[in-house]
Every structure is written in C-alpha cells, then in structure tokens.
Amino acid sequence: MSGPKNLVIIIWILRGAEINTWEIKMPQNIDAMNGFCVHIPCQFEIPDSFKTSLDNSVKAMWKKTTIDGAIALGSGNVIGNILNRNCTTVFHNVSAGFSDMYFFRLEGHEPLLYTFRQGVNITVHKDAPPPVLNSHVQVLEVLEGSELTLTCSTVISCPSMQPLMQWSPQLGEQLTPTLKEDEFGQKMLVSSQMFKATPLNDHLKVSCTLLYSQGATRQVETSVTVRVLYAPKNTIALMSPLGPVSEGSAVILSCHSDANPAVTRYEWYKDSGSGTLVLQNQGQTLALIASSDVQGLYVCKVYNNHGTDQSRAVTVGINSCQCSIALYIICGLLALFLILITAIDVLKYKSLLKRLQKFEGMRESMMYATLHRTSDSVYNVIQTRGSGTEDDYENRNLSKHQPKSEPWLEVS
C-alpha cells in the first residue's frame, strides 16, 4: 500500500474519530464503458452511538440524482461487508442512460437511517476512455541527455475486463503493466518506460494504447510528442565561390548549424595570424571584397539558450595572377578567332585539293589524246620520206660517189 494512500486513510479515520460524524470515502468521478460493469470502491464511518445498530438487518442501497432521489439499486449490488463498513458496489452491464450522480444510503433499525452527503458521478462512455500519460501535455520538452520516464495509467472501472496496455515505439527499459490502487481503492493499470533523450528522439511521437477484447475490439490511445532541446552542433562555414579568388571579387561566407531551439546568434571571427580570433561581424552570412587585407582564416561561432559551437576555419585566398576578367574574355575571343580561321583554311585546302585532283584527271586524258594524234603524224611523215623511187636512190648514190672537179681542170 503506497504512502499517500496510507496518509489519506489515517487522516480520514482520525477525522471521523475526532468529530464523531458520518463519513464516506469513494471516488468523486468514475468513467465507465457502455456494456461493461462499473466498480465503486467504498468505505464509510458512522458515529459511535450508531455502531450498535449496525447489524445484519441493515440494508445498503444507492439513491440516484440527489440524496432525496429514488432508490436506484438495492443491496444485491453491494459486494462489500457492511458490518466492516465496506460499501464497495458493482453495477453490471451499464448503458448511456446510467450516467448520473449516486449516493449511498444505510437503512437499519431506528435511528440508523442515513444517506451520505458525498456522491459519486458515474459517466458511461460509448468508447473506452483514453489512458493518462504522466506528462499531461501534448508536447514534452526535455534537455538532451535527460533520463526521461513516461508513465501510462488507466482506471479499471470493471476489474473483470482488464485491457492490454502497449507502448509505441518501445524505448529503453520498460516496466510490465501492473495493477495498483489509488487513494480511493480504485484499481489502476500502470506501465512505464525509461530512456535517455537524444536528438534522434526530437519530434518523436510516443503512444500508450489500450486494447479491449470484449465483444468488438476497442482500441484507444494517448500520445505525447517529445521535443529534445540541445546546444548547437555540427556547425560548418561555407564559402562562395570556392577556392582562391581574384582581387576585387565578392566573397560570401555562410554559417549552418544543427540546434534546438534554432541558433539565436551568429558571429564571424578572423584569425589574426597569431592564433587570436578577432570579431568581424554578426549574422548568418558575411560578405567580403577580396583583397590582401581580407585573405586569411575565418570561423563562425553560434549560440542558443543551451550552449555554443564553433565551425572549422575556412580560408579566403587571393589568386597570384591579377589578370582581369576583360583580359580573359579577350584571350578567349582570340583563341576562338584562331580556331575559326584554321577551320576555314582547312576547308579551303580540302576544296583546292579536290579541284587539283579533278584537273589532273582531265590533263591525263588530254595528254593521251594529243600523243595519239602526234604519233599518227610522225608515222605519216616517216612513211612519206621513206617512199622515194629507185632512181632517186641511184641519183643520190651516184652523186655521193662522183668526185668533184677541180676548177683548174675544167675544159673551156
């Protein structure tokens, strides 16, 4: 029996003993399910002067709506021992029309006729009431590394129909659902699970589900969303454009970090060269114009309510070549121009080569025809020259062998 329950009972007993009055102890509200039973744990105390009248002839009953209302249920529903001042009662197969206030009454021999002033409000639900999570909130915020215990409980209004209790997801260590009693003696099904909160649990929805199997299956659940708060981590500084840049160019540094809640302050520092960081500016981005004074190592520091973090250094460098963009453009255009000229020359060369090849072919044909005609002419000349008469031959031969006459031998 728990300490708080013992304390309530002791106070209740002492109070009754001191004031010597009528007292009853039972829940003020009970949630029941349509078609199920409803169990009312109940104990009472009466003044000492009436205790001799408390015998087996006393009838226990319940009145409905008010203490002067009609009798709703008789002694057959009271399962407690009246002689021991136990008025525990069970109502079976309740329906929506059963919802009302109920007051316990004792009827015995004079003067033991009394209706207790404190009643119990019974509400019959069409569906099963959802379980209760100890957080009592829809969103539960915890710090990273905290040991978190979630406890799920439900009042068993009908002990003969105990539901199955399950967790989703199952995290860390779980305690098997067990039955306990509250300060009024109501049966409660309780289960807990313990786990250490990490960033992986952030925005995790944890549910406790009750599953009733009587007749048609009934399932109800209660959920809580876990928000894990943590200091910044995985901080990184990025530079655009990448690598060394030309002097006079614009450089943008940006800082990114994982934090919950989000980063509230960004700071940019430059390494002075001696290892000392000098604050440059605040903000998630830092805009620079590249120059010899600007180049160097930069780091980003970030902050939120739970801590701080720092990025690795990023280097802003200046190109050694100070060629302007215009010069690069001119060089590119000249290179393109040379490529175009070369391509045109190649095309012209190919065209000229084709024309020369064509001309060579025509020239060979012309030479053949000329040579053919020339051969025939020479042949004809030779034939003509070789076709002289024999007289011509003799005359030529005679003239060849006849000696020449000397002028002084001539006869006048």
Legacy VTK file of the C-alpha trace (Angstrom):
# vtk DataFile Version 3.0
C-alpha trace
ASCII
DATASET POLYDATA
POINTS 412 float
0.000 0.000 0.000
1.502 3.335 -1.045
2.499 6.116 1.391
-0.011 8.737 0.072
-2.823 6.198 0.322
-1.921 5.331 3.910
-1.817 9.022 4.787
-5.295 9.638 3.329
-6.744 6.685 5.226
-5.153 7.772 8.526
-6.398 11.349 8.132
-9.869 10.086 7.196
-10.026 7.749 10.222
-8.711 10.374 12.643
-11.129 12.926 11.315
-14.058 10.559 11.846
-12.817 9.699 15.311
-12.396 13.296 16.345
-15.665 14.735 15.077
-17.652 11.559 15.545
-19.668 12.101 12.384
-20.824 10.389 9.200
-18.047 9.889 6.630
-17.764 8.042 3.321
-14.687 7.512 1.155
-15.115 6.786 -2.537
-14.110 8.378 -5.864
-15.914 11.553 -6.837
-15.957 10.577 -10.539
-15.887 7.250 -12.352
-15.696 6.736 -16.120
-17.395 3.557 -17.325
-17.857 1.937 -20.737
-21.129 1.043 -22.370
-21.834 -2.673 -21.917
-19.217 -3.095 -19.185
-19.608 -3.206 -15.415
-18.717 -0.352 -13.113
-16.929 -0.926 -9.810
-17.291 1.605 -6.957
-14.771 1.132 -4.126
-16.441 2.430 -0.973
-15.829 2.652 2.789
-17.769 4.552 5.429
-17.692 5.562 9.079
-20.607 6.284 11.425
-20.789 7.904 14.841
-20.026 5.638 17.765
-23.590 5.954 19.038
-24.891 4.235 15.878
-22.415 1.386 15.706
-24.531 -0.897 17.907
-27.321 -0.610 15.331
-25.044 -1.794 12.503
-26.031 -5.453 12.169
-27.137 -7.929 9.525
-30.564 -6.336 9.332
-29.115 -3.129 7.801
-29.818 -2.664 4.097
-27.398 -0.846 1.812
-28.680 0.902 -1.309
-27.948 3.758 -3.728
-30.090 6.766 -4.484
-29.985 8.465 -7.843
-29.528 12.157 -8.755
-29.913 13.609 -5.220
-29.790 12.406 -1.645
-33.592 12.550 -1.641
-33.913 10.817 -5.007
-35.414 7.461 -5.797
-33.754 4.225 -4.833
-31.721 3.104 -7.851
-30.127 -0.152 -6.753
-30.614 -2.434 -3.809
-28.358 -4.473 -1.572
-27.752 -7.115 -4.226
-25.196 -4.876 -5.889
-23.195 -4.192 -2.740
-20.321 -6.685 -2.580
-18.588 -5.187 0.471
-19.175 -6.333 4.049
-21.416 -3.708 5.631
-20.529 -4.858 9.134
-16.925 -3.939 8.319
-18.170 -0.623 6.947
-17.272 -1.652 3.417
-19.817 -0.398 0.893
-17.996 -1.454 -2.320
-20.572 -1.896 -5.098
-20.659 -3.305 -8.647
-23.215 -2.287 -11.302
-23.360 -4.665 -14.260
-23.844 -4.011 -17.984
-24.296 -0.270 -17.692
-25.571 1.830 -20.598
-25.515 5.510 -21.509
-28.723 6.088 -19.539
-26.941 5.009 -16.372
-24.865 8.207 -16.256
-25.849 10.175 -13.119
-24.944 11.058 -9.521
-25.298 8.254 -6.978
-25.495 8.492 -3.166
-25.016 5.638 -0.696
-27.736 5.020 1.952
-27.960 2.856 5.070
-31.363 1.654 6.299
-31.491 -0.215 9.641
-33.426 -0.039 12.863
-34.106 3.377 14.293
-32.152 5.596 14.411
-29.810 4.100 11.686
-31.414 5.701 8.632
-28.929 7.836 6.732
-27.926 8.906 3.178
-24.340 10.103 2.902
-23.962 13.611 1.512
-20.996 12.881 -0.737
-21.959 11.184 -4.004
-20.142 9.649 -6.971
-20.633 10.903 -10.521
-20.713 7.962 -12.975
-20.275 8.740 -16.687
-20.871 5.956 -19.194
-18.886 6.390 -22.422
-19.665 4.830 -25.760
-15.936 4.242 -26.298
-13.254 3.399 -23.796
-11.688 6.402 -22.032
-8.091 7.006 -23.157
-5.222 6.277 -20.775
-3.384 9.050 -18.931
0.274 9.927 -19.524
2.114 11.477 -16.626
3.152 14.456 -18.735
-0.453 15.680 -19.117
0.717 17.664 -22.160
0.727 17.065 -25.897
4.346 18.222 -26.276
7.009 17.317 -23.704
10.252 19.327 -23.807
13.400 17.778 -22.291
17.122 18.509 -22.455
19.460 16.239 -24.396
20.871 13.563 -22.118
17.986 13.730 -19.640
16.668 10.468 -18.210
13.019 10.538 -19.216
10.320 8.374 -17.603
6.901 8.157 -19.222
4.141 6.557 -17.156
0.846 5.403 -18.633
-2.141 4.576 -16.409
-5.832 3.875 -16.645
-8.516 3.249 -14.060
-10.044 -0.206 -14.320
-13.714 0.607 -13.859
-14.618 -3.035 -14.490
-11.950 -5.332 -12.948
-13.256 -8.362 -14.838
-12.320 -6.701 -18.139
-8.685 -5.650 -17.919
-7.278 -4.180 -21.159
-3.931 -4.928 -22.797
-1.535 -1.966 -22.492
1.195 -1.343 -25.110
3.843 1.307 -25.898
4.762 2.575 -29.348
7.605 2.894 -30.042
9.328 0.864 -27.366
12.235 2.864 -25.967
14.873 1.913 -23.427
13.722 -0.035 -20.368
10.049 -0.939 -19.972
8.114 -1.970 -16.891
5.486 -4.662 -17.329
1.944 -3.276 -16.825
0.827 -3.955 -13.245
-2.305 -3.346 -11.176
-2.170 -0.760 -8.395
-4.693 1.005 -6.173
-5.257 4.740 -5.868
-6.134 6.514 -2.627
-9.805 5.599 -3.034
-9.139 1.920 -3.691
-9.735 2.037 -7.435
-7.775 -0.488 -9.496
-5.314 1.109 -11.905
-3.257 -0.468 -14.686
0.163 1.222 -14.820
3.201 0.862 -17.082
6.358 2.947 -17.544
9.286 3.159 -19.904
12.571 4.970 -19.285
15.038 6.242 -21.865
17.737 8.867 -22.340
16.700 11.765 -24.561
18.855 12.276 -27.673
18.437 14.470 -30.772
17.182 11.342 -32.553
14.129 11.449 -30.267
13.265 15.016 -31.257
9.690 15.277 -32.608
9.154 11.614 -31.706
5.528 10.702 -31.024
5.207 8.227 -28.140
1.847 6.491 -27.692
0.281 4.364 -24.969
-2.502 2.128 -26.283
-5.265 0.207 -24.518
-6.808 -2.764 -26.278
-10.121 -4.176 -25.031
-11.163 -7.550 -26.415
-14.704 -7.957 -25.050
-17.131 -8.307 -27.976
-15.919 -5.971 -30.714
-12.280 -4.999 -30.230
-11.875 -1.496 -28.809
-8.645 0.426 -29.012
-7.812 3.835 -27.547
-4.528 5.650 -27.121
-2.900 8.758 -25.698
0.194 10.300 -27.271
2.856 12.810 -26.401
5.406 14.395 -28.741
8.923 14.599 -27.330
10.947 17.731 -28.076
14.624 17.299 -27.259
16.426 20.600 -26.643
20.183 20.716 -27.317
23.060 23.115 -27.878
24.330 23.811 -31.443
26.359 21.043 -33.070
27.770 20.070 -36.493
28.466 23.738 -37.250
30.032 24.386 -40.677
31.219 27.504 -42.523
30.906 27.605 -46.343
32.482 29.967 -48.885
31.155 31.023 -52.286
32.838 30.929 -54.740
35.143 28.101 -53.714
38.913 28.370 -53.800
41.182 31.373 -54.312
39.507 34.370 -55.964
40.724 37.390 -57.890
41.357 40.564 -56.007
38.293 42.774 -56.007
35.890 39.823 -56.314
32.926 39.370 -53.950
33.140 36.506 -51.441
30.159 35.260 -49.364
30.683 33.206 -46.186
27.639 31.377 -44.757
27.236 29.501 -41.464
24.993 26.461 -40.802
24.356 24.546 -37.556
22.061 21.898 -36.062
20.403 23.233 -32.895
17.127 23.022 -30.977
15.871 25.626 -30.478
17.364 27.272 -33.565
20.536 29.339 -33.385
19.815 32.801 -31.989
23.187 34.453 -32.734
25.942 34.030 -35.352
29.408 35.593 -35.002
32.275 35.690 -37.536
35.905 35.755 -36.412
39.188 36.099 -38.339
42.470 34.566 -37.251
44.866 37.442 -36.658
47.786 35.210 -37.599
48.924 34.605 -34.061
46.025 32.306 -33.199
43.893 35.095 -31.750
40.358 35.357 -33.163
39.139 38.873 -33.923
35.379 39.513 -34.209
34.461 40.697 -37.716
30.669 40.840 -37.760
27.424 39.144 -36.717
24.854 37.381 -38.862
24.482 34.063 -40.631
26.351 35.392 -43.710
29.450 37.559 -44.094
30.098 39.497 -47.368
33.701 40.346 -48.259
35.576 42.055 -51.130
38.731 40.039 -51.780
41.948 41.891 -51.010
45.266 41.241 -49.337
43.838 42.540 -46.043
40.807 40.278 -46.261
42.510 36.988 -47.061
43.007 34.611 -44.148
41.203 32.097 -41.911
37.593 32.661 -40.783
35.476 30.746 -38.229
31.814 31.002 -37.281
30.513 30.794 -33.694
26.835 30.044 -32.971
24.707 30.325 -29.849
21.295 29.277 -28.493
19.801 29.054 -24.995
21.576 25.759 -24.258
25.133 26.360 -25.450
27.519 27.329 -28.231
29.544 25.709 -31.008
32.267 26.739 -33.476
32.967 25.768 -37.082
36.249 24.724 -38.598
38.230 27.502 -40.269
37.555 28.371 -43.903
40.312 30.026 -45.989
39.753 33.136 -48.077
42.646 33.208 -50.601
43.696 35.613 -53.389
44.912 34.429 -56.820
48.586 35.324 -57.597
47.638 36.132 -61.202
45.976 39.531 -61.336
44.572 39.057 -64.851
41.362 40.944 -65.233
38.175 39.364 -66.428
38.283 41.516 -69.569
41.681 40.099 -70.463
40.395 36.571 -70.043
37.491 37.420 -72.336
39.825 38.916 -74.994
42.103 35.872 -74.832
39.104 33.619 -75.218
37.818 35.562 -78.229
41.276 35.488 -79.887
41.507 31.766 -79.346
38.052 31.342 -80.870
39.046 33.545 -83.825
42.167 31.456 -84.473
40.118 28.295 -84.347
37.655 29.728 -86.894
40.485 30.839 -89.249
42.111 27.432 -89.032
38.815 25.732 -89.763
38.241 27.982 -92.827
41.782 27.292 -94.118
41.231 23.574 -93.752
38.001 23.814 -95.732
39.701 25.860 -98.453
42.578 23.383 -98.622
40.198 20.466 -99.000
38.286 22.293 -101.765
41.509 23.175 -103.632
42.769 19.621 -103.330
39.571 18.296 -104.872
39.884 20.768 -107.749
43.549 19.796 -108.354
42.650 16.139 -108.380
39.931 16.819 -110.897
42.289 18.880 -113.065
44.960 16.150 -113.012
42.409 13.691 -114.259
41.418 15.939 -117.146
45.057 16.660 -118.045
45.927 12.972 -118.279
43.043 12.472 -120.707
44.168 15.420 -122.829
47.796 14.221 -122.983
46.723 10.802 -124.125
44.647 12.216 -126.948
47.470 14.586 -128.061
50.064 11.890 -128.009
47.803 9.654 -130.023
47.365 12.272 -132.735
51.058 13.158 -132.729
52.131 9.557 -133.230
49.992 9.222 -136.317
51.504 12.391 -137.912
55.087 11.338 -137.311
54.328 7.978 -138.745
52.909 9.552 -141.881
55.958 11.784 -142.277
58.281 8.866 -141.892
56.277 6.910 -144.442
56.350 9.771 -146.852
60.051 10.217 -146.536
60.692 6.507 -146.930
58.587 6.073 -150.094
61.159 7.520 -152.722
61.879 5.711 -156.171
64.895 3.701 -157.070
66.011 6.430 -159.387
66.134 8.792 -156.579
68.200 6.343 -154.653
70.643 5.876 -157.526
70.935 9.520 -158.199
71.674 10.133 -154.551
74.152 7.316 -154.512
75.846 8.481 -157.707
76.146 11.953 -156.589
77.632 10.694 -153.417
80.484 8.760 -155.126
81.215 11.104 -158.092
84.359 13.154 -157.387
84.184 16.830 -157.509
86.001 18.503 -160.484
88.658 20.995 -159.725
88.176 24.368 -161.235
91.546 24.310 -162.870
90.779 21.035 -164.627
87.740 22.251 -166.368
87.964 22.441 -170.152
86.831 25.597 -171.523
LINES 1 413
412 0 1 2 3 4 5 6 7 8 9 10 11 12 13 14 15 16 17 18 19 20 21 22 23 24 25 26 27 28 29 30 31 32 33 34 35 36 37 38 39 40 41 42 43 44 45 46 47 48 49 50 51 52 53 54 55 56 57 58 59 60 61 62 63 64 65 66 67 68 69 70 71 72 73 74 75 76 77 78 79 80 81 82 83 84 85 86 87 88 89 90 91 92 93 94 95 96 97 98 99 100 101 102 103 104 105 106 107 108 109 110 111 112 113 114 115 116 117 118 119 120 121 122 123 124 125 126 127 128 129 130 131 132 133 134 135 136 137 138 139 140 141 142 143 144 145 146 147 148 149 150 151 152 153 154 155 156 157 158 159 160 161 162 163 164 165 166 167 168 169 170 171 172 173 174 175 176 177 178 179 180 181 182 183 184 185 186 187 188 189 190 191 192 193 194 195 196 197 198 199 200 201 202 203 204 205 206 207 208 209 210 211 212 213 214 215 216 217 218 219 220 221 222 223 224 225 226 227 228 229 230 231 232 233 234 235 236 237 238 239 240 241 242 243 244 245 246 247 248 249 250 251 252 253 254 255 256 257 258 259 260 261 262 263 264 265 266 267 268 269 270 271 272 273 274 275 276 277 278 279 280 281 282 283 284 285 286 287 288 289 290 291 292 293 294 295 296 297 298 299 300 301 302 303 304 305 306 307 308 309 310 311 312 313 314 315 316 317 318 319 320 321 322 323 324 325 326 327 328 329 330 331 332 333 334 335 336 337 338 339 340 341 342 343 344 345 346 347 348 349 350 351 352 353 354 355 356 357 358 359 360 361 362 363 364 365 366 367 368 369 370 371 372 373 374 375 376 377 378 379 380 381 382 383 384 385 386 387 388 389 390 391 392 393 394 395 396 397 398 399 400 401 402 403 404 405 406 407 408 409 410 411
